[in-house]
Amino acid sequence: MEYDNKRIGESIVKDVLDKISKLSEEVSEKSIISYEDLPQYDLFLSQVKDYLNDQFDDDNFTNNILQNYIKSEVISKPEDGKKRGYTKLHLIQLVLLSYMRPILTTEEIRSVFRLAFNEINDREDDILSWEETYKVFSDMQKNSFSNLLINDRFGDKGQLISYFKDKEFKEDEYERIIIFLIVMTLVAEASTIKKLIRKIVNEYTE
């Protein structure tokens, strides 16, 4: 049976990009935790752990991990004399830490926090407030994730459609090639961004 390779290729590209765009939107929405969505009440350590593990699926926080961050002065000590010693400030610190954790070491995370907050257990020497920091971060994060829009990057204005215009594959090969190209492009970007982050941290926290 004869068919129009070019037309089928473009149609498959658009279908795949639509599916990946939905995945991208889901990831972006789950990744953004607004200031208003943080718990408003103080928590026990076990509740902090459960909250973080619910928000960050792959992190697997434990009580010991959280206590080590406190002992290492990466995050603030709990409020003295309170059973529920972990406030919204602690959650802000831990959510920010959770974004950095897959990329930076514990020492690097502490150094990044020191840029804006100096000694972690002294609120008097903070350059920024944690609340202000988190709100600005959340807004910047939303703008950044809007750049993940797959259709805008790889669709009609991107290179994928034009690449397939002069290529002929078997019908069942198109999707595999599209996914391969998108994954490799995103992996390369992620790798470059990770290297850039480490260079910035090393340059400005020594």
N, C-alpha and C positions, 0 to 999 in steps of 0.2 A: 504494500500500500504506500503510495507516495504522499508525502506531507511537506509542508513548508517549514524547513528547519529554522529559518530566521524568525518566523512568526511564533513558532512553538517555543523557541529559546527565549524570546522577549517575554512571552506570557509566563513561562516558568520562573524567570528572574523576578518578575513582579510578584508572583504568588509567594515565592520564598522570602523576598524582602518584606512583604506584609506580615508573614508569620514571625520573622526575626524581629521586626519592629515591635510587635506585641510583646515578645519576650523582653526586649529592651525596656519598654515602658513598665512592665511588671518589676523588673530588677531595679529600675530607677525609683519607682514609687516606694518600694520596700526599703531602699537604701536611704531615703531621706526621712529623718526623724525630726520633726519640727520641735521648737522649744515648747510649744503648747502641748505637744503629745507626750512629753516627759512626765513621769509620775509627779503629782503635786505634793505628795506627802512623804515623810521620812520613812526609810526602809531598814529592815534587818539585812545583814550581809547575804543571807541565803536568798532573800527576795531580790537583791541587786543582781546576784548571780543568775537567777532564773530570768530576770528581765533581759539581761544582756544576751543570754543564750537563746532567748526567744527572738530577739532583734537581729542577732548575728549568728546565723545557723551554723557556720563552720568553725566558730571560735572555741567552743567547749571550755568556757570559764569554769573554774572551781573556786571554792573558798580559799584554798591555799594560794592560787594564782593571784587572787585579788589582795590577799594579805601581804604577799610578797611585793606587789606594786606599792602598797602603803609603806612597808618597811624600807623599800628602796627609794622612798620619797619621790615616786613618779606621780602619785596622786595624794591628795590630802588625807590626813588622819581623820577617823570618824569623830563626830562630836562627843566630847567628854561627858560621861555620866548619863548618856542616853542609850536606852535599849535599841531604839531605832536610830542609830547614829549616822546613817547615810542619807544626806540631804540631796536636793536637786543639784547643788554644786558638784557633789561627788558623781552623780549620774552624767552631768555634762562632761566632766573630766574623763570618765570611763567610756562614754560614747565616742568622744574625740580620739581617745587612745585606741579604741577598737578599729577605727578607720586606719590608724597608723600601724597597728600590730602586724598585719601581714607583710609589711614592707620594711619597717624600721626595727632595730634592736631596742631593748629596754633602755639602754643608756642614751640612744639617739632620741627616743620619745621624750625622756626626761630633759634632754638638751633643747628640744623643740619647745616644750612647755616653758622652759626658762626664758626663752626669747621674749615672751609676753608677760610672764608671771614671776620671774625671779625665783625666790624660795617658795616651794609649793605650799608650805604650811604657814606662810606669813601673808595675810591679805593686804597688809599695809604697803608692801612693795610691788603690788600688781600694777602693771602699766595699763592693762585693760581689765574690765570686769568679765567674769566668766559668762554672765548672762549676755552681755553685749557681744562677746566673742562668738558665742554659740549662735546667736541670731544672725550675725553677719555671715558666719560660716554656712548656715543653713540656706541663706539667700544665694550665696555664691555657688553652693552645691547644686541648687535647682538650675541655675544658668548653665553650669557645667554639664549636667546630665542632659539638658536639652540638645547639646551637641552630639549626643549618642544616637540621635534619630537616624535610624538605618536607611530609611527611604531617601532622606535628604542627602545622605553621604554616598550611597551606592546606587541610587535609582537613576531617574532620567538625567539628573545633573552630574551623576557620578560616572565612573569608568566601566562599571559592570555591563550596563546596557550596550554601550558602544563596543565593548570587547566582544560580546556575543553576536553583534551584527554581522561580523565577517568570519564567524567560526561555525563549524557544523559538527555537532556531536549526536550520538544516538539519544533518542528521547529520554531514556532512563539515566543518562549520564549528566544531563544539565544540572539537576539539583545537587548532585555530589560535587561537581566542579564549583558551583556557586558557593556552597557551604565551605568548601576548602579555601577558596580565595578570601571569603569574609573572615573566617577564623584566623588565617595566617596574617591578614592585615591587622586585625584587632590584637593578636598576640604580639606582633612587631611594635604596635603603638604602646601596648602595656609594658613591654620590655624597655622601650625608650623612656617612657614616663617614669618607670621605677628607677632607672639609672639617673635621670635628671633630678628626681627627688633626693636621692642619696648624695649627689654632687652638691645640691643646694644646702642640705643639712650639714655636710662636711665643711663646706665653705663658710657657713655663717654661725656654726655652733662650736667651733674649735676654741 
